[in-house]
Amino acid sequence: MDKKSPAICVFCGSSFGADPEYAAAARTLGQLIAGHGYTLVFGGGGPGLMGVVARAAREGGAPVLGVLPDFLRWVEIPPEWEQDIEITPDLQLRKTRMMELADAFVVLPGGAGTMDEFFEVLTSAQLQVLKKPIVLVDTKGYFAPLEALLRHLVKEGFARPAMLDLFATVETPEAAIEFIEKKLKSMRAG
């Protein structure tokens, strides 16, 4: 993929979740990524929220790059139109590649894989290996338990309070894009 625009990596479920609002937020995010001239980097699969984001971004004209481990090619089958796809040998290299390609990260609701991806970028930011914006889209309060856990880690002395400043939590995809635009602008200026 010829990356000419900043890339937003979206972590989210390969399922739709229990509420249609999750898919609506994913669709809106994909549309906004396209509308603001960003490239989408995502997990490469066609099912669930991953597919919703990718289809909406592509329909809006955004470049879309999927990164998919070889063993998931027949489980999380890529969207029918997907041409820009990188196949990795395993999950670890998938995450590494997504982190390399992205200029920012947006996390939508998802399962254990989504949480793994979030913790990978959060830990990398905490260790100062990664200096890119990270934002959670808290659709229907989905991430409230995660934030409570992270505050608990700090309270119990297993993480420094500064960890909580390494990501933002917003309620809407629009707020996520606004947060990323401000962060990327300040990073370019500074």
C-alpha positions in Angstrom: 0.0 0.0 0.0 1.3 3.5 -0.9 0.5 5.4 2.3 0.1 9.0 1.4 -2.2 10.0 4.3 -1.9 9.5 8.0 -3.1 6.1 9.0 -5.6 5.3 11.8 -5.4 1.7 13.0 -8.8 0.5 14.4 -8.9 -2.3 16.9 -12.4 -3.8 17.2 -14.4 -7.0 17.3 -14.7 -9.6 14.6 -18.3 -10.0 16.0 -21.1 -7.4 15.9 -21.7 -7.5 19.7 -25.1 -7.5 21.5 -26.2 -4.0 20.5 -26.7 -2.5 17.0 -25.1 0.8 18.3 -21.7 -0.9 18.1 -22.0 -1.4 14.4 -23.4 2.1 13.9 -20.4 3.5 15.7 -18.1 1.4 13.6 -19.8 2.5 10.4 -19.6 6.2 11.4 -15.9 5.8 12.3 -15.1 4.3 8.9 -17.0 7.1 7.2 -15.1 9.7 9.2 -11.7 8.2 8.5 -12.5 8.5 4.8 -14.1 11.9 5.1 -11.0 13.3 6.9 -8.6 11.9 4.3 -7.0 9.2 6.5 -5.9 5.7 5.6 -7.4 2.8 7.6 -5.3 0.0 9.0 -7.3 -2.8 10.5 -7.2 -6.5 11.3 -8.0 -7.6 7.8 -11.1 -9.6 8.5 -14.5 -9.1 6.9 -16.8 -10.2 9.8 -18.2 -8.1 12.6 -17.2 -4.6 13.4 -13.9 -5.0 11.5 -15.7 -5.5 8.3 -18.2 -2.6 9.0 -15.3 -0.1 9.6 -13.4 -1.3 6.5 -16.4 -1.2 4.2 -17.5 2.2 5.3 -13.9 3.6 4.9 -13.5 2.0 1.5 -16.9 3.2 0.3 -15.9 6.7 1.4 -12.7 6.5 -0.7 -10.1 5.9 2.0 -7.1 3.6 1.4 -7.7 0.5 3.4 -5.0 -2.0 4.5 -5.7 -5.2 6.3 -3.1 -7.1 8.3 -4.1 -10.7 8.9 -2.3 -13.7 10.3 -2.2 -16.6 7.8 -4.0 -19.0 10.1 -7.0 -16.6 10.3 -7.4 -16.3 6.5 -10.2 -18.9 6.5 -11.8 -17.8 9.8 -11.8 -14.0 9.5 -12.2 -14.1 5.8 -11.1 -10.7 4.3 -13.8 -8.6 2.7 -14.6 -9.6 -0.9 -13.0 -6.5 -2.4 -9.9 -6.4 -0.3 -6.7 -6.2 -2.3 -4.4 -4.4 0.1 -3.8 -7.1 2.6 -0.6 -8.2 4.4 -0.5 -11.7 5.6 1.7 -12.3 8.7 2.8 -15.7 10.1 1.2 -15.0 13.5 -0.6 -12.6 15.8 2.5 -11.1 17.3 3.8 -9.9 13.9 0.3 -8.7 13.0 0.3 -6.4 16.0 3.8 -5.3 15.3 3.0 -4.5 11.7 -0.2 -2.6 12.6 1.8 -0.6 15.1 4.4 0.3 12.5 1.9 1.4 9.9 -0.4 3.4 12.2 -0.1 7.1 13.1 -2.9 6.7 15.7 -5.1 4.1 17.2 -8.8 3.9 17.8 -10.3 1.1 19.9 -14.0 0.2 19.4 -15.8 -2.5 21.4 -14.4 -6.0 20.9 -13.4 -9.2 22.7 -10.1 -10.6 24.1 -8.2 -9.9 20.8 -9.2 -6.3 20.9 -8.2 -6.0 24.5 -4.9 -7.7 23.7 -4.2 -5.1 20.9 -5.1 -2.2 23.2 -2.8 -3.5 26.0 0.0 -4.0 23.4 -0.2 -0.3 22.4 -0.8 0.9 25.9 2.2 -1.0 27.3 4.4 0.2 24.4 3.3 3.8 25.1 4.0 3.3 28.8 7.5 2.0 28.0 8.0 5.0 25.7 8.5 2.8 22.7 5.3 4.1 21.0 4.4 7.8 20.9 1.1 7.8 19.0 -2.4 8.8 20.0 -4.6 6.1 21.5 -8.4 6.7 21.9 -11.2 4.4 23.2 -14.7 5.0 21.8 -16.9 4.2 24.7 -20.1 3.3 22.9 -22.8 2.6 25.5 -20.2 2.7 28.3 -18.5 -0.4 27.0 -15.1 0.6 28.3 -16.1 1.6 31.9 -15.0 -1.7 33.4 -11.7 -1.5 31.6 -11.1 2.0 32.9 -12.0 0.9 36.4 -9.4 -2.0 36.1 -6.7 0.5 34.9 -7.5 2.8 37.8 -7.3 -0.2 40.1 -3.8 -1.1 38.7 -2.7 2.4 39.6 -4.3 2.4 43.0 -2.7 -0.9 43.9 0.8 0.3 42.8 1.2 -1.8 39.7 1.2 1.1 37.3 2.1 4.8 37.6 -0.8 7.4 37.4 0.8 8.7 34.2 -0.4 5.5 32.4 -3.9 6.9 32.5 -2.8 9.9 30.5 -1.5 7.7 27.6 -5.0 7.3 26.1 -8.3 9.2 25.9 -11.8 7.9 26.3 -14.5 9.6 24.2 -18.2 8.8 23.7 -18.4 9.1 19.9 -16.4 8.4 16.7 -16.6 12.1 15.9 -14.9 12.9 19.2 -12.2 10.2 18.5 -11.4 11.8 15.1 -11.3 15.3 16.7 -8.9 14.0 19.4 -6.6 12.4 16.9 -6.5 15.5 14.6 -5.5 17.7 17.6 -2.9 15.2 18.7 -1.4 14.7 15.3 -1.3 18.5 14.7 0.5 19.1 18.0 2.9 16.3 17.3 3.8 17.8 13.8 4.2 21.3 15.4 6.2 20.1 18.3 
